[in-house]
Amino acid sequence: DEVKKVLEAASKSGLKVRWMLAFNLGLRQGECLALCWEDIDFQSEPATVKVRRTISRVTGKGLVIDTPKTPSSYRTIPLSQDLVEELKIHKKAQAQQRLMTKARWDARDFVFTTPSGKPIDSANDRKAWVALLKDAGVRYRKLHCARHTTATLMHSHSVPLLTISRVLGHASISTTAEFYAHVETDTKLKAVNIFSAAVSG
């Protein structure tokens, strides 16, 4: 219910797809902000996004593009149709903004940019997240909690842990199991009831 509220509020801000990527795919903040349009393949079936870089602010160096945390963090993830549609809407709006501002955009062509075409600072992204939660009437949680939510909702809908691990780019399935897939009480109850039904015949 809270995710729905957040995304509904995000649709009014014009950056709904930024937060859809956080919730739907569980992308890390640095992975999402480092996405370039060349990483989105609309022609493949299904359409995909490639995660192959990350961005963060380094003291004394500013915003730095780096490689993902681990080899498993390099991954290609299929996109749902609603994500594809939102990305296309965002790309069109960005192209219009680019024409209006006539600013010298970063040649790397980031998916998410400042009005002048530069990559978004993680601190400003977090501020936008806090403001979004406030607009949605949802109590504050760290942005990384969106990633936890991805795993938990997938797991509660019977997505195998291995698949969740591959989507999130974890180095080990044990990381997914221990830190992200919080098994809800009703999920545990379902497991117990299935066993009881099997034994009782």
C-alpha positions in Angstrom: 0.0 0.0 0.0 2.8 2.4 0.8 4.6 1.6 -2.5 1.4 2.5 -4.3 1.1 5.8 -2.4 4.8 6.7 -3.2 4.5 5.9 -6.9 1.2 7.8 -7.1 2.9 10.9 -5.6 5.8 10.3 -7.9 3.6 10.4 -11.0 2.9 14.1 -10.2 6.6 15.0 -9.9 7.5 13.9 -13.5 10.1 11.4 -12.3 8.0 8.4 -11.6 10.2 6.0 -13.5 13.2 6.8 -11.2 11.3 5.4 -8.3 9.8 2.6 -10.3 13.3 1.3 -11.0 14.1 1.4 -7.3 11.0 -0.6 -6.4 10.4 -2.8 -9.4 14.1 -3.8 -10.0 15.7 -3.0 -6.6 18.5 -1.0 -8.3 21.0 0.5 -5.9 21.0 4.3 -5.9 24.4 4.6 -7.6 23.4 2.0 -10.2 20.2 3.9 -11.1 21.8 7.3 -11.3 24.6 5.9 -13.5 22.2 4.5 -16.1 22.8 5.8 -19.6 20.3 5.5 -22.5 22.7 3.0 -24.2 22.0 0.7 -21.2 18.3 0.5 -22.1 17.5 -1.9 -25.0 13.9 -1.2 -26.2 14.4 -3.4 -29.3 15.1 -6.7 -27.5 12.2 -9.0 -26.6 11.6 -8.4 -23.7 13.2 -4.9 -23.4 16.1 -4.9 -21.0 18.3 -2.7 -18.8 22.0 -3.4 -18.3 23.6 -2.5 -15.0 27.3 -2.0 -15.6 28.4 1.1 -13.7 27.7 3.1 -10.6 28.1 6.7 -9.6 28.9 8.3 -6.2 30.3 11.5 -4.7 34.0 11.1 -3.6 35.5 13.8 -1.4 37.9 16.0 -3.4 36.8 14.4 -6.7 33.2 15.2 -7.1 30.9 12.7 -8.8 32.8 9.6 -9.9 31.7 6.9 -12.3 32.9 3.5 -11.1 32.3 -0.2 -11.7 29.6 -2.1 -9.7 30.4 -3.6 -6.3 31.0 -7.2 -7.4 31.0 -9.2 -10.7 27.5 -10.4 -9.9 26.4 -6.7 -9.8 26.9 -6.6 -13.6 23.6 -7.9 -14.8 20.9 -7.6 -17.5 17.3 -7.4 -16.2 14.2 -7.7 -18.3 11.8 -4.8 -18.1 8.0 -5.0 -17.5 5.8 -3.3 -20.0 4.8 -0.5 -17.6 8.5 0.3 -17.0 9.1 0.4 -20.8 6.3 2.8 -21.3 7.4 5.1 -18.4 11.0 5.1 -19.7 9.8 6.1 -23.2 7.7 8.9 -21.7 10.7 10.1 -19.7 13.1 9.9 -22.7 10.7 12.0 -24.8 10.3 14.6 -22.0 14.0 14.7 -21.5 14.6 15.3 -25.3 12.1 18.2 -25.2 13.8 19.7 -22.1 17.2 19.4 -23.8 15.9 21.4 -26.8 14.4 24.1 -24.5 17.5 24.6 -22.3 20.1 24.3 -25.1 22.6 23.4 -22.5 25.7 21.4 -23.2 24.6 17.9 -22.0 26.9 15.3 -20.7 28.0 13.2 -23.7 27.4 10.0 -21.8 23.6 10.7 -22.1 22.4 9.8 -18.6 18.8 8.6 -18.1 18.4 10.9 -15.1 19.9 14.3 -15.2 19.8 17.8 -13.8 18.0 20.4 -16.0 21.4 21.1 -17.6 22.0 17.5 -18.6 24.5 16.6 -15.9 24.3 13.4 -13.7 22.2 13.8 -10.5 24.1 14.1 -7.2 23.2 11.3 -4.8 22.6 13.8 -2.0 20.0 15.6 -4.2 18.5 12.3 -5.1 18.0 11.5 -1.4 16.4 14.9 -0.8 14.0 14.2 -3.6 13.2 10.8 -2.0 12.5 12.4 1.4 10.2 15.0 -0.2 8.4 12.3 -2.1 7.7 10.3 1.0 6.3 13.4 2.7 4.1 14.1 -0.3 2.8 10.5 -0.3 2.1 10.7 3.5 4.5 7.8 4.1 6.8 7.9 7.1 10.5 8.3 6.5 12.6 5.4 5.5 16.1 5.3 4.0 16.1 5.0 0.2 17.8 1.6 0.4 14.6 0.3 2.0 13.1 0.3 -1.5 15.6 -2.4 -2.4 14.5 -4.4 0.7 10.9 -3.9 -0.4 11.7 -5.4 -3.9 13.1 -8.6 -2.4 10.3 -8.9 0.2 7.4 -8.5 -2.2 9.0 -10.8 -4.7 9.6 -13.4 -2.1 6.1 -13.1 -0.6 4.8 -13.8 -4.2 6.8 -17.0 -4.4 9.6 -15.8 -6.6 12.6 -18.1 -5.9 15.4 -16.7 -3.8 17.9 -17.4 -6.6 15.9 -15.3 -9.1 15.6 -12.5 -6.6 19.4 -12.7 -6.0 20.1 -12.4 -9.7 17.8 -9.4 -10.1 19.3 -7.6 -7.2 22.9 -8.5 -8.2 23.9 -10.1 -5.0 27.2 -12.0 -4.8 25.6 -14.8 -2.8 22.1 -16.1 -2.4 22.7 -16.1 1.3 22.8 -12.3 1.3 19.4 -12.3 -0.3 18.0 -14.7 2.2 19.5 -13.2 5.3 19.2 -9.4 4.7 16.4 -8.8 2.2 13.7 -11.4 1.9 11.9 -10.8 5.2 9.4 -13.6 5.4 6.1 -12.3 6.5 4.0 -14.1 9.1 1.3 -15.0 6.6 3.9 -16.6 4.3 5.2 -18.7 7.2 1.7 -19.7 8.0 1.0 -20.7 4.4 4.1 -23.0 4.5 3.0 -24.6 7.8 -0.5 -25.1 6.5 0.7 -26.7 3.3 2.7 -29.2 5.3 -0.2 -29.9 7.6 -2.5 -30.5 4.7 0.0 -32.9 3.0 0.4 -34.9 6.2 -3.3 -35.1 7.0 -4.1 -36.2 3.5 
